[in-house]
Amino acid sequence: MKERNGQLRYLSIVIGAFLSVGVIVGLTNNLYSLYVIPITTGLGISRGLYSMGITVRYIASAFCNLFMGRLYQRFGYRRPTVLLVLLVAASYVGYGTARNAVPLFLGALIYGVGEYFISTAALSRMLGNWFQSHLGVVTGIVMAASGVGGSALSLVLSGIMESAGWRTSLLFAAGLLAAVAVMIFFVMKDRPEELGLQPYHDPERRGAAHKPKKVAAPWAGVPMQVLLKKPYFYLTMIGMMLATIASNGVYSAVVPHLQDRGLSAAYAAKMLSLMLVLLAVDKIVLGMLADRFGAHFSTLLCVLFTFSGIVVLTLVKNEWQAVIAVVLLSVSVCLNGFIQPLLAAEIFGRSAYNTTLGIMMAMLSVGGLLSSPLVNFSFDATGSYTRILIVLAVIAAVDALFLLPAFHAEAKYRRELETSGQLSDAGPET
């Protein structure tokens, strides 16, 4: 009975994480798509001014992600996340009662400041505490909630919007966020040890009677001061920024470019929906591949699919070519927050995990901040997305030239440490 209860507790962590990602990230995705026309029309502001909220969010997250790892070290996942989600819920109340654009910017600032906790980074760290094996699959399942939640909430929120207006819809969203905060407080725990459990499938600590599958212990890594002297650290961070520029940039151009290539607006919208559905599957598959072959393999696969998808999208002439492009580019979206926690744990190890993940997420924010104006100003200058898509394909190719030597250098350095017996036994950064 005790073992059964323990298994249910691991399951409750996965379900709780799935719900939190589905609601929090799903609502954010809808805020900058579903509500664009209702809010700008209702407040009498331009769409350009509304989109500045995204810029505020990226600037805040790029700066704050550099330091949020230290906050995690001190307070863990649960308490800061509950507080920040409640603040985001309050910002949605501000959206629903707004009379000008100021609450929009304040809400974007709050989300950007707390994105490390209320998005996926800190959650991934917490999952790493609970699951020693199958972490890639578990992370893939949890992160798939962003697409599932976004699609489901889109239907619910649009229905409320039609029947009761956009303000009521936003107040309902605020209530959902508050409910998630309560769920996180009561269901989620930072570590299994708090409940007298051990990390799932930990062969050394759960005892032989359970007979868990043998898995390699997570790499302890090296201290941050050592990483700062290694070129592969900087190559990886630049690679993450370039990957985000290419992935974010092409994602924003998919629907309008398909219409420019002669496909109907309805069909282009269907392709976007298909991409979101495939994204959920992609995250699970990439998580399985990360468990089997390493997160570096999944990362390079995402970059390859990004390059290939951009090339096909640039040349698309019919509906079937559009489907191929979307299938490839759905994998590309996994570069925006899903792959980073897995990659940071694999190549940098536990010793400096929180710090390296914070920097990596900051690079993601910088890439997102650069990609939107890069795509939009290019279209304004040329009247087409074709040239910027070619640029994005080149960026994806250059990205591989950063990541391949970085991964090779890291693997070589780790082998040298193993050969010399200097591998650190340091635990996680706490």
C-alpha positions as CSV (number, residue, x, y, z in Angstrom):
1,M,0.0,0.0,0.0
2,K,2.8,2.4,0.9
3,E,4.5,1.8,-2.5
4,R,1.2,2.3,-4.3
5,N,0.7,5.6,-2.5
6,G,4.2,6.6,-3.5
7,Q,3.5,5.8,-7.2
8,L,0.4,7.9,-7.0
9,R,2.4,10.8,-5.6
10,Y,4.8,10.8,-8.5
11,L,1.8,10.8,-10.8
12,S,0.3,13.7,-9.0
13,I,3.4,15.7,-9.6
14,V,3.2,15.1,-13.3
15,I,-0.5,15.9,-13.4
16,G,0.0,19.1,-11.4
17,A,2.9,20.2,-13.6
18,F,0.8,19.4,-16.7
19,L,-2.1,21.5,-15.5
20,S,0.1,24.4,-14.5
21,V,1.8,24.6,-17.9
22,G,-1.5,24.1,-19.7
23,V,-3.1,27.0,-17.9
24,I,-0.3,29.5,-17.4
25,V,1.5,29.1,-20.7
26,G,-1.7,28.4,-22.6
27,L,-3.2,31.6,-21.4
28,T,-0.1,33.6,-22.3
29,N,-0.2,32.2,-25.8
30,N,-3.8,33.3,-26.2
31,L,-3.2,36.7,-24.7
32,Y,-1.1,37.7,-27.7
33,S,-3.3,36.1,-30.3
34,L,-6.9,35.7,-29.3
35,Y,-7.3,39.0,-27.6
36,V,-5.4,41.3,-30.1
37,I,-8.4,42.6,-31.9
38,P,-10.9,42.8,-28.9
39,I,-8.5,44.6,-26.6
40,T,-7.1,47.0,-29.2
41,T,-10.6,47.8,-30.4
42,G,-12.1,48.1,-26.9
43,L,-9.3,50.3,-25.7
44,G,-8.8,52.3,-28.9
45,I,-5.1,51.5,-29.1
46,S,-3.0,50.4,-32.1
47,R,-1.8,46.9,-32.5
48,G,1.7,48.1,-32.6
49,L,1.3,49.6,-29.1
50,Y,-0.4,46.3,-28.0
51,S,2.5,44.3,-29.3
52,M,4.9,46.4,-27.3
53,G,3.8,44.3,-24.3
54,I,5.7,41.4,-25.8
55,T,8.8,43.6,-26.1
56,V,8.5,44.6,-22.4
57,R,8.1,40.9,-21.4
58,Y,11.2,39.8,-23.3
59,I,13.4,42.7,-22.0
60,A,12.3,41.9,-18.4
61,S,12.8,38.2,-18.7
62,A,16.2,38.5,-20.5
63,F,17.5,40.5,-17.5
64,C,15.8,38.7,-14.6
65,N,16.5,35.2,-15.9
66,L,20.2,35.8,-15.2
67,F,19.4,36.0,-11.5
68,M,16.4,33.8,-10.9
69,G,18.5,30.7,-10.6
70,R,19.8,32.1,-7.3
71,L,16.3,32.8,-6.1
72,Y,15.5,29.1,-6.9
73,Q,18.5,28.0,-4.9
74,R,17.2,29.9,-1.8
75,F,13.4,29.4,-2.0
76,G,12.9,26.4,-4.3
77,Y,10.0,26.2,-6.8
78,R,6.7,26.2,-4.9
79,R,6.7,29.3,-2.8
80,P,8.0,31.8,-5.5
81,T,5.8,30.3,-8.2
82,V,2.6,30.6,-6.1
83,L,3.3,34.2,-5.4
84,L,4.2,35.1,-9.0
85,V,1.1,33.2,-10.4
86,L,-1.1,35.2,-8.1
87,L,0.5,38.4,-9.3
88,V,-0.1,37.3,-12.9
89,A,-3.7,36.6,-12.0
90,A,-4.0,40.1,-10.5
91,S,-2.6,41.5,-13.8
92,Y,-5.4,39.7,-15.7
93,V,-7.9,41.4,-13.5
94,G,-6.1,44.6,-14.6
95,Y,-6.5,43.6,-18.2
96,G,-10.2,43.0,-17.7
97,T,-10.8,46.3,-16.1
98,A,-8.3,48.4,-18.1
99,R,-9.2,51.8,-19.5
100,N,-5.8,52.4,-21.2
101,A,-2.7,50.4,-22.2
102,V,-0.9,50.9,-18.9
103,P,-2.2,47.6,-17.3
104,L,-1.1,45.7,-20.4
105,F,2.5,46.8,-19.9
106,L,2.5,46.2,-16.1
107,G,1.2,42.7,-16.7
108,A,3.8,42.0,-19.3
109,L,6.5,43.3,-16.9
110,I,5.2,41.0,-14.1
111,Y,5.2,38.0,-16.4
112,G,8.7,38.8,-17.7
113,V,10.2,39.3,-14.2
114,G,8.8,35.9,-13.1
115,E,9.0,33.9,-16.3
116,Y,11.7,31.6,-14.9
117,F,9.2,30.3,-12.3
118,I,5.8,30.7,-14.0
119,S,6.8,29.3,-17.4
120,T,9.0,26.1,-17.6
121,A,12.5,26.6,-16.3
122,A,12.0,26.2,-12.6
123,L,9.4,23.6,-13.2
124,S,11.9,21.5,-15.2
125,R,14.3,21.9,-12.3
126,M,11.7,20.6,-9.9
127,L,10.9,17.6,-12.2
128,G,14.6,16.8,-12.2
129,N,14.5,16.5,-8.4
130,W,11.6,14.0,-8.7
131,F,12.6,11.9,-11.7
132,Q,16.1,10.5,-12.1
133,S,15.1,8.3,-15.0
134,H,12.7,9.0,-17.8
135,L,13.1,12.7,-17.2
136,G,13.0,13.5,-20.9
137,V,9.7,11.7,-21.4
138,V,8.2,13.3,-18.3
139,T,9.4,16.7,-19.3
140,G,8.0,16.1,-22.8
141,I,4.6,15.1,-21.5
142,V,4.4,18.1,-19.2
143,M,5.6,20.6,-21.8
144,A,3.1,19.2,-24.3
145,A,0.5,20.9,-22.1
146,S,1.3,24.3,-23.5
147,G,-0.2,23.3,-26.9
148,V,-3.0,21.3,-25.5
149,G,-3.9,23.9,-22.9
150,G,-3.6,26.7,-25.5
151,S,-6.0,25.0,-27.9
152,A,-8.6,24.1,-25.2
153,L,-8.5,27.5,-23.6
154,S,-8.8,29.2,-26.9
155,L,-12.2,27.5,-27.4
156,V,-13.4,28.2,-23.8
157,L,-12.2,31.8,-23.7
158,S,-13.5,32.6,-27.2
159,G,-16.9,31.2,-26.2
160,I,-17.0,33.4,-23.1
161,M,-15.9,36.3,-25.2
162,E,-18.8,35.9,-27.6
163,S,-21.4,35.5,-24.9
164,A,-20.2,37.9,-22.2
165,G,-17.4,40.0,-23.7
166,W,-13.6,40.1,-23.6
167,R,-13.4,41.7,-20.2
168,T,-15.4,38.8,-18.6
169,S,-13.2,36.4,-20.5
170,L,-10.1,37.9,-19.0
171,L,-11.6,37.9,-15.5
172,F,-12.4,34.2,-15.9
173,A,-8.7,33.6,-16.9
174,A,-7.6,35.4,-13.7
175,G,-9.8,33.0,-11.8
176,L,-8.1,30.0,-13.5
177,L,-4.7,31.3,-12.6
178,A,-5.6,31.8,-9.0
179,A,-7.0,28.2,-8.9
180,V,-3.7,27.0,-10.4
181,A,-1.7,28.9,-7.7
182,V,-3.8,27.1,-5.0
183,M,-3.2,23.7,-6.7
184,I,0.6,24.3,-6.8
185,F,0.6,25.3,-3.1
186,F,-1.1,22.1,-2.0
187,V,0.0,19.5,-4.6
188,M,3.5,20.4,-5.7
189,K,6.6,19.7,-3.6
190,D,10.1,20.8,-4.4
191,R,11.7,17.4,-3.6
192,P,10.4,13.8,-3.0
193,E,12.4,13.7,0.2
194,E,9.8,16.1,1.7
195,L,7.3,13.3,1.6
196,G,9.7,10.5,2.6
197,L,10.2,9.4,-1.0
198,Q,13.2,9.2,-3.2
199,P,13.7,10.3,-6.9
200,Y,11.8,7.9,-9.2
201,H,13.9,4.9,-10.2
202,D,16.9,5.8,-8.1
203,P,18.7,2.4,-8.0
204,E,20.9,3.2,-5.1
205,R,18.4,4.7,-2.7
206,R,15.1,2.9,-3.3
207,G,16.4,-0.6,-2.5
208,A,16.8,-3.8,-4.4
209,A,13.3,-5.0,-3.6
210,H,11.8,-2.6,-6.0
211,K,14.3,-3.6,-8.8
212,P,14.2,-0.4,-10.7
213,K,15.7,0.0,-14.2
214,K,19.4,0.8,-14.0
215,V,20.1,4.3,-15.1
216,A,23.2,6.4,-15.1
217,A,23.4,8.9,-12.3
218,P,23.0,12.6,-13.3
219,W,26.3,14.2,-14.1
220,A,27.5,16.5,-11.2
221,G,29.2,18.9,-13.6
222,V,31.8,21.5,-12.7
223,P,31.6,24.8,-10.8
224,M,30.4,27.9,-12.6
225,Q,33.8,29.5,-12.3
226,V,35.3,26.7,-14.3
227,L,32.6,26.8,-17.0
228,L,33.3,30.5,-17.6
229,K,36.7,29.6,-18.8
230,K,35.5,27.1,-21.3
231,P,34.8,28.2,-24.9
232,Y,32.0,25.6,-25.3
233,F,30.0,27.4,-22.6
234,Y,29.8,30.6,-24.8
235,L,29.3,28.6,-28.0
236,T,26.3,26.9,-26.5
237,M,24.8,30.1,-25.2
238,I,25.2,31.9,-28.6
239,G,23.8,28.7,-30.3
240,M,20.7,28.9,-28.1
241,M,20.1,32.6,-29.0
242,L,20.5,31.9,-32.7
243,A,18.2,28.9,-32.5
244,T,15.5,31.1,-30.9
245,I,15.9,33.8,-33.5
246,A,15.4,31.2,-36.3
247,S,12.5,29.3,-34.6
248,N,10.6,32.3,-33.3
249,G,11.1,34.2,-36.5
250,V,9.7,31.6,-38.8
251,Y,6.8,30.8,-36.4
252,S,5.6,34.3,-36.7
253,A,5.8,34.2,-40.5
254,V,4.1,30.9,-41.2
255,V,0.5,32.0,-41.6
256,P,1.1,35.3,-43.5
257,H,3.7,33.7,-45.8
258,L,1.4,30.8,-46.7
259,Q,-1.3,33.4,-47.6
260,D,1.3,35.4,-49.7
261,R,2.1,32.1,-51.5
262,G,-1.5,31.8,-52.7
263,L,-3.1,29.6,-50.0
264,S,-6.4,30.7,-48.4
265,A,-6.5,32.3,-44.9
266,A,-8.6,29.4,-43.7
267,Y,-6.1,26.9,-44.8
268,A,-3.2,28.8,-43.3
269,A,-5.0,28.9,-40.0
270,K,-5.5,25.1,-40.2
271,M,-1.8,24.7,-40.7
272,L,-1.1,26.7,-37.5
273,S,-3.5,24.5,-35.6
274,L,-1.8,21.4,-37.1
275,M,1.5,22.8,-35.9
276,L,0.2,23.1,-32.3
277,V,-1.2,19.6,-32.3
278,L,2.1,18.1,-33.7
279,L,4.0,20.2,-31.1
280,A,2.5,18.2,-28.3
281,V,3.7,14.9,-29.9
282,D,7.1,16.3,-30.8
283,K,7.9,17.2,-27.2
284,I,7.2,13.7,-26.0
285,V,9.2,12.1,-28.9
286,L,12.1,14.5,-28.4
287,G,12.0,13.7,-24.7
288,M,12.3,10.0,-25.4
289,L,15.2,10.6,-27.8
290,A,16.9,12.8,-25.1
291,D,16.6,9.9,-22.6
292,R,18.1,7.5,-25.1
293,F,20.6,9.5,-27.1
294,G,21.1,12.7,-25.1
295,A,19.6,16.2,-25.1
296,H,22.4,17.4,-27.4
297,F,21.0,14.9,-30.1
298,S,17.5,16.2,-29.7
299,T,18.8,19.8,-29.9
300,L,20.7,19.2,-33.1
301,L,17.6,17.4,-34.5
302,C,15.5,20.5,-33.8
303,V,18.0,22.7,-35.6
304,L,18.1,20.4,-38.6
305,F,14.3,20.4,-38.8
306,T,14.3,24.2,-38.4
307,F,16.6,24.7,-41.4
308,S,14.7,22.1,-43.5
309,G,11.3,23.5,-42.6
310,I,12.3,27.1,-43.4
311,V,13.6,26.0,-46.8
312,V,10.4,24.1,-47.6
313,L,8.3,27.0,-46.4
314,T,10.2,29.5,-48.5
315,L,9.5,27.5,-51.7
316,V,6.0,26.3,-50.9
317,K,3.6,26.4,-53.8
318,N,0.7,24.1,-52.8
319,E,-1.1,22.7,-49.8
320,W,0.9,19.5,-49.5
321,Q,4.2,21.4,-49.5
322,A,2.6,23.5,-46.7
323,V,1.9,20.4,-44.7
324,I,5.5,19.2,-45.1
325,A,6.8,22.6,-43.9
326,V,4.5,22.6,-40.9
327,V,5.5,19.1,-39.9
328,L,9.1,20.1,-39.9
329,L,8.6,23.4,-38.2
330,S,6.5,22.0,-35.4
331,V,9.8,20.4,-34.2
332,S,11.5,23.7,-34.5
333,V,9.1,25.3,-31.9
334,C,10.6,22.9,-29.2
335,L,13.7,25.2,-29.3
336,N,11.6,27.8,-27.4
337,G,11.9,26.7,-23.8
338,F,11.4,22.9,-24.0
339,I,14.9,21.7,-24.9
340,Q,16.9,24.2,-22.7
341,P,16.4,22.5,-19.3
342,L,17.3,19.1,-20.6
343,L,20.4,20.4,-22.4
344,A,21.6,22.5,-19.4
345,A,21.4,19.5,-17.2
346,E,23.3,17.2,-19.6
347,I,26.2,19.4,-20.7
348,F,26.7,21.6,-17.7
349,G,25.7,19.2,-14.9
350,R,24.0,19.8,-11.5
351,S,26.7,21.9,-9.9
352,A,25.8,25.1,-11.8
353,Y,22.5,24.0,-13.2
354,N,20.3,26.9,-11.9
355,T,22.8,29.5,-13.0
356,T,23.4,28.0,-16.5
357,L,19.7,27.4,-17.1
358,G,19.0,31.0,-16.1
359,I,21.6,32.3,-18.6
360,M,20.2,29.9,-21.3
361,M,16.7,31.2,-20.7
362,A,18.0,34.8,-20.9
363,M,19.5,33.9,-24.3
364,L,16.1,32.6,-25.3
365,S,14.5,35.9,-24.3
366,V,17.1,37.9,-26.3
367,G,16.5,35.7,-29.3
368,G,12.8,36.3,-29.0
369,L,13.3,40.0,-28.6
370,L,15.4,40.2,-31.8
371,S,13.3,37.9,-34.0
372,S,10.1,39.8,-34.0
373,P,11.4,43.2,-35.3
374,L,13.8,41.4,-37.6
375,V,10.9,39.7,-39.4
376,N,8.5,42.6,-39.3
377,F,10.9,45.3,-40.4
378,S,12.1,43.0,-43.2
379,F,8.5,42.5,-44.5
380,D,7.9,46.3,-44.3
381,A,11.0,47.0,-46.3
382,T,10.5,44.2,-49.0
383,G,6.8,43.5,-49.0
384,S,7.5,39.8,-48.7
385,Y,8.7,37.2,-46.2
386,T,10.9,35.3,-48.7
387,R,14.1,37.2,-48.1
388,I,13.9,37.1,-44.3
389,L,13.1,33.4,-44.5
390,I,16.4,32.9,-46.4
391,V,18.2,34.9,-43.7
392,L,16.5,32.7,-41.0
393,A,17.6,29.5,-42.8
394,V,21.2,30.8,-42.9
395,I,21.0,31.6,-39.1
396,A,19.8,28.0,-38.5
397,A,22.8,26.7,-40.5
398,V,25.2,28.9,-38.6
399,D,23.6,27.8,-35.4
400,A,24.7,24.3,-36.1
401,L,28.3,25.5,-36.6
402,F,28.2,26.8,-33.0
403,L,26.5,23.9,-31.4
404,L,28.4,21.0,-33.0
405,P,31.9,22.1,-31.8
406,A,30.4,23.1,-28.5
407,F,29.0,19.6,-27.9
408,H,32.2,17.9,-29.2
409,A,34.4,20.1,-26.9
410,E,32.2,19.4,-23.8
411,A,32.2,15.6,-24.5
412,K,36.0,15.7,-24.9
413,Y,36.5,17.7,-21.6
414,R,34.3,15.2,-19.7
415,R,36.2,12.3,-21.0
416,E,39.4,14.0,-19.9
417,L,37.9,14.4,-16.4
418,E,36.9,10.8,-16.3
419,T,40.3,9.6,-17.4
420,S,42.1,11.7,-14.8
421,G,39.6,10.8,-12.1
422,Q,38.7,14.5,-11.5
423,L,35.0,14.3,-12.1
424,S,33.2,16.4,-9.4
425,D,30.9,14.6,-7.0
426,A,29.2,17.9,-6.1
427,G,25.5,17.7,-5.7
428,P,22.9,20.0,-7.2
429,E,23.2,23.8,-6.9
430,T,21.2,24.6,-3.8
